[in-house]
């Protein structure tokens, strides 16, 4: 899915008929990150799969940051893992009431990727970033608003 999203974001950036990009999830999560179970099923190739996924997510993040068009991220449900960086890279971020942000990278033995280590300290400071990464803190939508991760919270749906 990261490959498709990467291509869609690049297409939007290069298409002069697109004036604004809105990114949202479908279903119960904006994005829960990479499929760790899939990586486990392909353990001999897990490193390659993780590398490929990280490359795609970094490309999405980079394109969003460089895009000259406004990017609105509509966060619903869970925002976790590799999607954390690009979910917060938009120019305007809206969270549904039931949205939650978490980083389980360290609990799973991973280093945060996808731009999260770049964007989070700039939005919320180092201390709060450390609370998310090292403490495994989960933020609900109201906490996201208080911390400055989103600009507004709206009703679900």
N, C-alpha and C positions, 0 to 999 in steps of 0.2 A: 504494500500500500504506500510506503514511503516513496518508492520510485514514481508512482502515478501522481502523488501529491507534488513531488518535486517538479515533474514535467508541467503540471497544471499551473503552478506558481510561476514558473519561467514563461509559460505561454501568456499568462495574464500580464506579466511585466513587459513583454515584448509586443503585445497587441494594443495598437493605438485606439481601438474602439472600447477597450476596458478603461473605465475612469476610476474605479475603486475595486479593491479586492476584499471580499468578506470570506473568512475561513471559519468553519464551524464543524462540529462532529455530528454524526448521525447515530441516534440511539442513546444508550446510557452513558456514553463517554465521549469527550472531545477526542482524547486519545490516551490509551493506557500505556503507551510506549511499545517497545519491541516485545515480541512473543518469546519469553524466556523458555517456555515449554518446547517450542519449535527448535530453539537453539539446542536444548538438551537432547531432543530426538536425533539431531544431526551433530552429535558431539564432536566427531572428528573434524567437522567443518564449522564448528561454532565460532571460532575466531574469525574466519572469513565472513560468515553471516553477520556477525556483530560489526566488523569493519565496514562491510557494504552498507548496512543500515545506518551506521554513524556518518558515512560519507553523504548519503542521501539527506539525512536530517540536517547536517551542517550546510549543505547546499540550499535547502529550503530556508533555513535561518538567514543565511547570507543574502539570498535574493530578497527576502522580506525587508531586511535592514537597508539594502541599497535601492529598493524600489522607489521610484519618484511619484508613485500613486499612493493614496491613502490605503492602509491595510487595517481592517477591522477584524478582530478576533472575537468570536462569540463562543464563550466557554460554557459547555454544558456537561454535567456529570463529572467524571474523573479526568483530571489532567495530570499525567504522571510520566515518569521515565524520560525517554529521549524527546518526547513532544513538549516537554516543559519549556525549553528555550524558545522554540518558534511560536508557541502559544502566547508567550509574553512579549514577543518582538513586534507585534503590531502597533500601529499608531494610536489605536483606541481599542480598549479591551472591555468587553461586557461579560459578566458572569450571570448564569441563571442561579436562582435561589439555591438549587440543590448541588451546584458545582463545588468541587473540592480539588485542591492542589496538594500533591505530595511528592516527595522524592525518596524512593526506596533504593536508590543506587547503592549506597554503602551497605545496606542490609543484604543486598544480593551480591556484593563483592565487585561492583562496578564503580567507575568514576563517572560523575555527571558529564553528559555530552550534549550535543545539539545546541550549544550556545547558552546553556543555563548558567555556566560559571561566568559568562560575560555579562549577561543581561540582569541577572538577579541582584548582584551587588549594586548595580547602577540604579535599580528601581527601589530597593529596600534596604540597602546598606549591608555591610559585611556580617554584622552580628545576627541579623535575621536570616541571612542566607545560610549561615552556619547552623542556625536552629533547624532550618529545613533539611539541609544535607546531613549533618552529623546527628541531629536529634530525631530525625525521621518525623518531624512535626507535620501533621495534616491540617491544612487551613480550609475552613468553610468559606462560603461566599462573602459573608460579612467581615471575616478576618482579612480576606483578600482585599476588600475595599479599604479597611482600616490601614493595612500595610502599604497600600498604594500599588498593588499588583493589577487591579482593575479600576476602571473609571466609574462604573455603575453596576448595580445588581438589579436584575429584572425577574419577574415571575417566570416560573418554568413554562416551557412551550411558548 
